[in-house]
């Protein structure tokens, strides 16, 4: 849900221009009196318009506090409700809370709270923006970075408190994949089709700041390495005398601290020392410069925005609590895995509002801003939110680690690798967007059929099954450990397929030696 300061400025300038257009198109107030012209309805229409005007309410400047306070609250409510089109879904907030408190069907509770959190995420982002505009560029950017993924963080904190480690891990991974594949792919497709041609017959590509995109993709590759190393180490020490869980916790907590330090350095790099590399206006034309240099004024006071932020955060926490509590019953009733719920469904909750806005920005050919939303948010989740949850689990006594399943780690690494190649040249088109969307839907389909009990299979057994396939013994029964098996059982289960692989390899080498003609000896001299 995070977005760059340039993205915020663009959205605000667009909304200000819309208000200016609406003001220009509004007919002038009729100064004729009803006594002379018989226009009785004019006064009523003006009163109705002034009551439901976005930025003011009759009485909000009154000296009487009994009139001023309710009018001010009503004004703040209108400003908040009109801040985003997705806020029409706020009707699901009381329904979701009531359904969860009344013990309705888990599927209904999940669905209502699912749609309730979407507009709450948009309101949370709006309140954060209002506060950050009063804090200056550095503190404002830091606040946007901190609260950028607040909804995902709240949902994962609730799940972590309940011991749903798999939900937390899959939700973090899903948020990253959703941003770099789904959102970025939609931006490339929408922007590429809408801006595919100019006045000539030649097709064109959209461009963006490849330096900033490359920096963020490099950090994503680093984050993927931080997941590959624990998964690989777990495979290595699974059959040793080391305490696997303690080793994974120690490695994950140390890695999390390092990633948090790197994120702080990245913030200093982005907001202070090399801010020019991340400013979209350096890559855009004069029209963008004119829009972004318009004076920005908050629509509400910092105290009002803080109150909205607190109320929205509490509402998100309540809805997230009911959402997470209904997952187990939902999985049992709908027959989908927890991994699919966390990796595909939950990321949609916190990012839907800004995902739509990012696509609109791409249609306007502002690809730097779209990249800041998609890749920047993914990098933030990988370097800030996920390590923070590991440290938080350490504090509250939950064994949250960076050891993801092998399949999830491979999927994450391949996705980051593909995205890094796609954005390396600083250009995009609809074909590249279709590639990213295709990869995302393939991953979604894979996790739809991915069983939860696959996470209980030891890594040694997974490697043994792989060696069996490579060794040509895949027709044997699948390897399973007895409930009382030890590390010696894992070693024994690996011996047969390893020996089979070595035997088949030697046999193949001997056959090649017999069938291939021997090279003639080298002749000395002339």
ChimeraX attribute file (.defattr): number of C-alpha atoms within 10 A of each C-alpha:
attribute: neighborCount
match mode: 1-to-1
recipient: residues
	/A:1	31
	/A:2	26
	/A:3	25
	/A:4	22
	/A:5	22
	/A:6	17
	/A:7	24
	/A:8	18
	/A:9	20
	/A:10	18
	/A:11	18
	/A:12	20
	/A:13	20
	/A:14	14
	/A:15	14
	/A:16	15
	/A:17	13
	/A:18	12
	/A:19	13
	/A:20	12
	/A:21	11
	/A:22	11
	/A:23	11
	/A:24	10
	/A:25	9
	/A:26	9
	/A:27	8
	/A:28	8
	/A:29	9
	/A:30	10
	/A:31	7
	/A:32	11
	/A:33	12
	/A:34	12
	/A:35	8
	/A:36	7
	/A:37	8
	/A:38	10
	/A:39	12
	/A:40	11
	/A:41	9
	/A:42	15
	/A:43	14
	/A:44	10
	/A:45	11
	/A:46	12
	/A:47	12
	/A:48	10
	/A:49	12
	/A:50	14
	/A:51	17
	/A:52	14
	/A:53	14
	/A:54	20
	/A:55	17
	/A:56	18
	/A:57	21
	/A:58	17
	/A:59	17
	/A:60	18
	/A:61	14
	/A:62	13
	/A:63	10
	/A:64	10
	/A:65	13
	/A:66	10
	/A:67	14
	/A:68	17
	/A:69	16
	/A:70	14
	/A:71	20
	/A:72	22
	/A:73	14
	/A:74	20
	/A:75	23
	/A:76	22
	/A:77	16
	/A:78	17
	/A:79	18
	/A:80	21
	/A:81	18
	/A:82	15
	/A:83	19
	/A:84	17
	/A:85	11
	/A:86	19
	/A:87	19
	/A:88	11
	/A:89	15
	/A:90	17
	/A:91	13
	/A:92	19
	/A:93	23
	/A:94	15
	/A:95	15
	/A:96	27
	/A:97	21
	/A:98	17
	/A:99	19
	/A:100	24
	/A:101	11
	/A:102	10
	/A:103	12
	/A:104	14
	/A:105	13
	/A:106	21
	/A:107	16
	/A:108	16
	/A:109	27
	/A:110	25
	/A:111	15
	/A:112	25
	/A:113	29
	/A:114	22
	/A:115	20
	/A:116	27
	/A:117	31
	/A:118	25
	/A:119	28
	/A:120	27
	/A:121	27
	/A:122	26
	/A:123	25
	/A:124	25
	/A:125	25
	/A:126	20
	/A:127	22
	/A:128	23
	/A:129	23
	/A:130	22
	/A:131	22
	/A:132	22
	/A:133	21
	/A:134	14
	/A:135	14
	/A:136	11
	/A:137	14
	/A:138	15
	/A:139	14
	/A:140	20
	/A:141	21
	/A:142	18
	/A:143	17
	/A:144	24
	/A:145	22
	/A:146	15
	/A:147	17
	/A:148	27
	/A:149	25
	/A:150	21
	/A:151	26
	/A:152	26
	/A:153	22
	/A:154	19
	/A:155	25
	/A:156	28
	/A:157	20
	/A:158	20
	/A:159	21
	/A:160	25
	/A:161	14
	/A:162	13
	/A:163	16
	/A:164	20
	/A:165	18
	/A:166	20
	/A:167	23
	/A:168	25
	/A:169	25
	/A:170	24
	/A:171	29
	/A:172	25
	/A:173	24
	/A:174	25
	/A:175	28
	/A:176	27
	/A:177	27
	/A:178	24
	/A:179	25
	/A:180	27
	/A:181	26
	/A:182	23
	/A:183	28
	/A:184	29
	/A:185	29
	/A:186	22
	/A:187	30
	/A:188	32
	/A:189	26
	/A:190	23
	/A:191	26
	/A:192	24
	/A:193	16
	/A:194	14
	/A:195	19
	/A:196	17
	/A:197	13
	/A:198	9
	/A:199	6
	/A:200	7
	/A:201	8
	/A:202	8
	/A:203	12
	/A:204	16
	/A:205	16
	/A:206	19
	/A:207	18
	/A:208	22
	/A:209	24
	/A:210	18
	/A:211	15
	/A:212	24
	/A:213	22
	/A:214	18
	/A:215	17
	/A:216	22
	/A:217	24
	/A:218	16
	/A:219	21
	/A:220	27
	/A:221	19
	/A:222	18
	/A:223	21
	/A:224	21
	/A:225	15
	/A:226	22
	/A:227	24
	/A:228	22
	/A:229	17
	/A:230	24
	/A:231	22
	/A:232	14
	/A:233	15
	/A:234	20
	/A:235	19
	/A:236	13
	/A:237	17
	/A:238	18
	/A:239	17
	/A:240	12
	/A:241	8
	/A:242	10
	/A:243	10
	/A:244	17
	/A:245	14
	/A:246	11
	/A:247	14
	/A:248	21
	/A:249	19
	/A:250	13
	/A:251	18
	/A:252	24
	/A:253	22
	/A:254	14
	/A:255	21
	/A:256	25
	/A:257	17
	/A:258	14
	/A:259	22
	/A:260	19
	/A:261	14
	/A:262	15
	/A:263	18
	/A:264	14
	/A:265	12
	/A:266	19
	/A:267	18
	/A:268	15
	/A:269	15
	/A:270	19
	/A:271	21
	/A:272	12
	/A:273	11
	/A:274	14
	/A:275	13
	/A:276	14
	/A:277	19
	/A:278	24
	/A:279	20
	/A:280	24
	/A:281	21
	/A:282	13
	/A:283	17
	/A:284	17
	/A:285	10
	/A:286	11
	/A:287	9
	/A:288	16
	/A:289	14
	/A:290	11
	/A:291	18
	/A:292	21
	/A:293	12
	/A:294	12
	/A:295	8
	/A:296	12
	/A:297	10
	/A:298	14
	/A:299	16
	/A:300	18
	/A:301	12
	/A:302	18
	/A:303	11
	/A:304	18
	/A:305	23
	/A:306	16
	/A:307	12
	/A:308	20
	/A:309	21
	/A:310	14
	/A:311	14
	/A:312	20
	/A:313	19
	/A:314	13
	/A:315	18
	/A:316	25
	/A:317	19
	/A:318	20
	/A:319	28
	/A:320	27
	/A:321	21
	/A:322	24
	/A:323	28
	/A:324	23
	/A:325	19
	/A:326	22
	/A:327	21
	/A:328	13
	/A:329	14
	/A:330	23
	/A:331	17
	/A:332	11
	/A:333	11
	/A:334	9
	/A:335	11
	/A:336	17
	/A:337	21
	/A:338	24
	/A:339	24
	/A:340	24
	/A:341	20
	/A:342	24
	/A:343	29
	/A:344	25
	/A:345	16
	/A:346	23
	/A:347	24
	/A:348	22
	/A:349	23
	/A:350	27
	/A:351	28
	/A:352	20
	/A:353	22
	/A:354	23
	/A:355	23
	/A:356	14
	/A:357	17
	/A:358	27
	/A:359	23
	/A:360	17
	/A:361	21
	/A:362	25
	/A:363	20
	/A:364	13
	/A:365	22
	/A:366	24
	/A:367	28
	/A:368	27
	/A:369	28
	/A:370	28
	/A:371	29
	/A:372	25
	/A:373	26
	/A:374	28
	/A:375	27
	/A:376	28
	/A:377	24
	/A:378	29
	/A:379	26
	/A:380	24
	/A:381	24
	/A:382	28
	/A:383	25
	/A:384	22
	/A:385	21
	/A:386	26
	/A:387	24
	/A:388	19
	/A:389	24
	/A:390	24
	/A:391	21
	/A:392	18
	/A:393	20
	/A:394	15
	/A:395	10
	/A:396	10
	/A:397	12
	/A:398	18
	/A:399	20
	/A:400	25
	/A:401	26
	/A:402	24
	/A:403	23
	/A:404	18
	/A:405	20
	/A:406	19
	/A:407	13
	/A:408	22
	/A:409	22
	/A:410	15
	/A:411	18
	/A:412	23
	/A:413	19
	/A:414	15
	/A:415	21
	/A:416	23
	/A:417	16
	/A:418	15
	/A:419	21
	/A:420	20
	/A:421	11
	/A:422	17
	/A:423	20
	/A:424	15
	/A:425	15
	/A:426	18
	/A:427	17
	/A:428	23
	/A:429	23
	/A:430	22
	/A:431	14
	/A:432	19
	/A:433	24
	/A:434	19
	/A:435	17
	/A:436	25
	/A:437	22
	/A:438	15
	/A:439	20
	/A:440	22
	/A:441	14
	/A:442	12
	/A:443	18
	/A:444	18
	/A:445	13
	/A:446	12
	/A:447	21
	/A:448	18
	/A:449	11
	/A:450	17
	/A:451	15
	/A:452	14
	/A:453	8
	/A:454	11
	/A:455	15
	/A:456	8
	/A:457	12
	/A:458	16
	/A:459	21
	/A:460	23
	/A:461	20
	/A:462	18
	/A:463	16
	/A:464	24
	/A:465	22
	/A:466	14
	/A:467	22
	/A:468	23
	/A:469	15
	/A:470	17
	/A:471	19
	/A:472	14
	/A:473	16
	/A:474	14
	/A:475	8
	/A:476	10
	/A:477	8
	/A:478	11
	/A:479	16
	/A:480	16
	/A:481	14
	/A:482	8
	/A:483	6
	/A:484	6
	/A:485	10
	/A:486	11
	/A:487	14
	/A:488	11
	/A:489	17
	/A:490	20
	/A:491	16
	/A:492	11
	/A:493	19
	/A:494	20
	/A:495	14
	/A:496	16
	/A:497	23
	/A:498	18
	/A:499	14
	/A:500	17
	/A:501	19
	/A:502	15
	/A:503	13
	/A:504	16
	/A:505	14
	/A:506	12
	/A:507	12
	/A:508	12
	/A:509	11
	/A:510	11
	/A:511	10
	/A:512	11
	/A:513	11
	/A:514	10
	/A:515	8
	/A:516	8
	/A:517	8
	/A:518	8
	/A:519	6
	/A:520	6
	/A:521	6
	/A:522	6
	/A:523	6
	/A:524	5
	/A:525	4
	/A:526	3
